[in-house]
Amino acid sequence: MGDSPPITLYGVQILEPVTSLTDFITALVCFYAFYRLSKLEGKGKMYQYFRYYFLCTGIATTCAAFIGHAFLYLFSFEWKMVGWAFSATGILLMEWGTLFFVRREIPSRVFQWTFRGTLVKYLAFWALILTTQSFLATQAQAAIGLVGIVLPLQVYHYLRTRHPGSRAIIIALLFSLLPAVTYNTKLSFHTYFNHHDISHLLMAICLFLIYRGVHQILDFKPNMIIGVSHSQGHL
């Protein structure tokens, strides 16, 4: 099934109404996570990177809801790239937050090279997005960042420390395969509940699961696990 037909409310035309709504629901999950994490007393780069990942992702999905879908007819196509830029920046912040979280469990050289690699990837995203103006560049940036960088680092950290935060993020990232499969296979139930809508709701769940994992990392209590490594002393 294709995009849902527009509706008109109080004389205002809204394109893809359910898609816009589910995007906004996803944004609300991100803003909730940002707010809750801001209530914690954590300091340092790791805290800031994780927290602002949710803010950037929330802004990105808000842009998708209003610029990319609901009121696209008021904007040129290039405006979509605003949301894509915030999305890519959010992924970079998640990568950096994870790197600083696992820093004491990985060799210094691995940390440095991975950190530089994320910057190269981020710059490559900008080059692709400016030359192709394709959403595929955003998808690739997210897939490489979350599945190719964050997931292996969290798996490695969990195997060494059994940290519950790492376990939660691993589960969340594995769950993120569901919205990706739904979107790419165009699984739809109705014109007003198509693959966009389903994938958005699944992504909202995924982001909430990531938030739960990040909360366990930033609000870590030593008695949460037995035999945790010395790496957790730098939160």
C-alpha positions as CSV (number, residue, x, y, z in Angstrom):
1,M,0.0,0.0,0.0
2,G,1.2,3.5,-0.8
3,D,1.2,6.7,1.2
4,S,-2.0,7.5,3.0
5,P,-4.3,10.1,1.4
6,P,-4.3,13.6,3.0
7,I,-6.9,15.0,5.3
8,T,-8.1,18.5,6.0
9,L,-8.7,19.8,9.5
10,Y,-10.1,23.3,10.0
11,G,-9.1,24.2,6.5
12,V,-5.5,23.0,6.9
13,Q,-4.4,20.2,4.7
14,I,-2.3,17.4,6.4
15,L,-0.4,15.0,4.2
16,E,0.1,11.4,5.4
17,P,-1.6,12.1,8.7
18,V,-0.9,8.8,10.5
19,T,2.7,8.8,9.3
20,S,3.1,12.3,10.7
21,L,1.5,11.3,14.0
22,T,3.6,8.2,14.5
23,D,6.7,10.2,13.7
24,F,5.7,12.7,16.4
25,I,5.0,9.9,18.9
26,T,8.6,8.8,18.2
27,A,9.8,12.3,18.8
28,L,7.9,12.5,22.1
29,V,9.7,9.3,23.3
30,C,13.0,11.0,22.6
31,F,12.1,14.2,24.3
32,Y,10.9,12.2,27.3
33,A,14.2,10.4,27.4
34,F,16.2,13.6,27.2
35,Y,14.1,15.1,30.0
36,R,14.5,12.1,32.3
37,L,18.3,11.8,31.7
38,S,18.6,15.5,32.3
39,K,17.3,14.9,35.8
40,L,20.2,12.7,36.6
41,E,23.3,14.2,38.3
42,G,25.8,12.7,35.8
43,K,28.6,14.8,34.4
44,G,31.2,14.4,31.7
45,K,31.3,13.7,28.0
46,M,29.6,10.4,28.2
47,Y,26.6,11.8,30.0
48,Q,26.3,14.7,27.5
49,Y,26.7,12.6,24.4
50,F,24.0,10.1,25.4
51,R,21.6,12.8,26.6
52,Y,22.0,14.9,23.4
53,Y,21.6,11.8,21.2
54,F,17.9,11.7,22.3
55,L,17.5,15.5,21.8
56,C,18.9,15.4,18.3
57,T,16.9,12.3,17.4
58,G,13.8,14.0,18.8
59,I,14.3,17.1,16.7
60,A,15.0,14.9,13.6
61,T,11.7,13.0,14.0
62,T,9.8,16.2,14.6
63,C,11.2,17.6,11.4
64,A,10.2,14.3,9.7
65,A,6.7,14.6,11.0
66,F,6.0,18.2,10.0
67,I,8.5,19.0,7.2
68,G,8.9,15.5,5.7
69,H,5.3,14.5,5.8
70,A,2.4,16.6,7.2
71,F,3.3,19.9,5.5
72,L,5.8,18.9,2.9
73,Y,3.8,21.0,0.3
74,L,4.9,24.1,2.2
75,F,8.7,23.3,1.9
76,S,11.1,22.5,-0.8
77,F,12.6,19.0,-0.8
78,E,15.9,20.3,0.5
79,W,14.2,21.1,3.9
80,K,14.1,17.3,4.5
81,M,17.8,17.4,5.0
82,V,17.4,19.4,8.2
83,G,15.9,16.3,9.9
84,W,18.5,14.1,8.2
85,A,21.3,16.2,9.6
86,F,20.0,16.0,13.2
87,S,19.5,12.3,12.8
88,A,23.1,11.8,11.6
89,T,24.4,14.0,14.4
90,G,22.4,12.0,17.0
91,I,24.0,8.7,15.7
92,L,27.4,10.3,16.1
93,L,26.7,11.3,19.6
94,M,25.5,7.7,20.4
95,E,28.7,6.4,19.0
96,W,30.8,8.7,21.1
97,G,28.7,8.1,24.3
98,T,29.3,4.4,23.8
99,L,33.0,4.8,23.1
100,F,33.5,6.8,26.4
101,F,31.4,4.2,28.2
102,V,33.6,1.3,27.2
103,R,36.8,3.3,27.1
104,R,38.6,1.5,29.9
105,E,37.6,-1.9,28.5
106,I,39.2,-1.4,25.1
107,P,42.8,-0.7,24.1
108,S,43.6,3.0,23.8
109,R,44.5,2.6,20.1
110,V,41.1,1.0,19.3
111,F,39.4,3.9,21.1
112,Q,41.4,6.5,19.1
113,W,40.9,4.9,15.7
114,T,37.2,4.2,16.3
115,F,36.7,7.8,17.4
116,R,38.4,9.1,14.2
117,G,36.5,6.6,12.1
118,T,33.1,7.9,13.4
119,L,34.2,11.4,12.3
120,V,35.2,10.2,8.9
121,K,31.8,8.4,8.5
122,Y,30.0,11.5,9.6
123,L,31.8,13.7,7.1
124,A,31.2,11.0,4.4
125,F,27.5,11.2,5.3
126,W,27.5,14.9,4.6
127,A,29.3,14.4,1.3
128,L,26.7,11.8,0.2
129,I,23.7,13.8,1.4
130,L,24.8,16.9,-0.4
131,T,25.5,15.1,-3.6
132,T,22.7,12.5,-3.7
133,Q,20.0,14.1,-1.6
134,S,18.9,10.6,-0.8
135,F,17.4,9.2,2.4
136,L,19.5,6.1,1.8
137,A,22.5,8.0,3.1
138,T,20.8,8.6,6.4
139,Q,19.8,4.9,6.6
140,A,23.3,3.8,5.9
141,Q,24.7,6.3,8.5
142,A,22.3,4.9,11.1
143,A,22.9,1.2,10.3
144,I,26.7,1.5,10.3
145,G,26.7,3.5,13.4
146,L,24.3,1.5,15.5
147,V,24.8,-2.0,14.2
148,G,28.4,-1.7,13.0
149,I,29.9,0.3,15.8
150,V,27.6,0.6,18.9
151,L,26.4,-3.0,19.0
152,P,29.8,-4.7,18.8
153,L,31.2,-2.3,21.5
154,Q,28.3,-3.0,23.8
155,V,28.5,-6.8,23.2
156,Y,32.2,-6.7,24.0
157,H,31.6,-4.6,27.1
158,Y,28.8,-6.9,28.3
159,L,30.9,-10.0,27.9
160,R,33.6,-8.5,30.1
161,T,31.4,-6.8,32.7
162,R,27.9,-8.2,32.5
163,H,26.7,-4.6,32.8
164,P,22.9,-4.4,32.6
165,G,23.0,-1.2,30.6
166,S,25.0,-2.9,27.9
167,R,22.6,-5.8,27.9
168,A,19.6,-3.5,27.5
169,I,21.1,-1.6,24.6
170,I,22.1,-4.9,22.9
171,I,18.5,-6.0,23.1
172,A,17.2,-2.6,21.9
173,L,19.5,-2.7,18.9
174,L,18.6,-6.2,17.9
175,F,14.9,-5.1,18.2
176,S,15.7,-2.2,15.8
177,L,16.0,-4.8,13.0
178,L,12.2,-5.1,13.1
179,P,11.4,-1.5,12.0
180,A,14.1,-1.7,9.4
181,V,12.6,-4.9,8.0
182,T,9.1,-3.5,8.2
183,Y,10.1,-0.4,6.3
184,N,12.1,-2.1,3.6
185,T,9.6,-4.9,2.9
186,K,6.7,-2.3,2.9
187,L,4.6,-4.3,5.3
188,S,1.3,-2.6,5.6
189,F,-2.1,-3.3,7.2
190,H,-4.2,-0.5,5.7
191,T,-3.9,2.7,3.7
192,Y,-3.9,4.6,6.9
193,F,-1.6,2.2,8.7
194,N,1.2,1.4,6.3
195,H,4.9,0.4,6.5
196,H,5.8,4.0,7.5
197,D,3.5,4.0,10.4
198,I,4.3,0.5,11.7
199,S,8.1,1.1,11.5
200,H,7.7,4.4,13.3
201,L,5.9,2.8,16.2
202,L,8.4,0.0,16.4
203,M,11.2,2.6,16.3
204,A,9.5,4.4,19.2
205,I,9.7,1.2,21.2
206,C,13.3,0.7,20.2
207,L,14.2,4.2,21.3
208,F,12.5,3.7,24.7
209,L,14.5,0.5,25.2
210,I,17.7,2.3,24.3
211,Y,16.7,5.0,26.9
212,R,16.3,2.3,29.5
213,G,19.7,1.0,28.8
214,V,21.3,4.5,28.8
215,H,19.5,5.2,32.1
216,Q,21.1,2.1,33.6
217,I,24.5,3.2,32.4
218,L,24.2,6.8,33.7
219,D,22.4,5.9,37.0
220,F,24.6,2.8,37.6
221,K,24.6,1.3,41.1
222,P,27.5,-1.1,41.8
223,N,25.2,-3.6,43.5
224,M,23.2,-4.0,40.2
225,I,25.7,-6.7,39.1
226,I,28.3,-8.8,40.8
227,G,31.9,-8.6,39.8
228,V,31.6,-5.5,37.5
229,S,34.9,-4.4,36.2
230,H,36.7,-1.2,37.2
231,S,35.5,0.5,34.0
232,Q,32.3,1.7,35.7
233,G,34.1,4.1,38.0
234,H,34.3,6.9,35.4
235,L,30.6,7.5,34.9
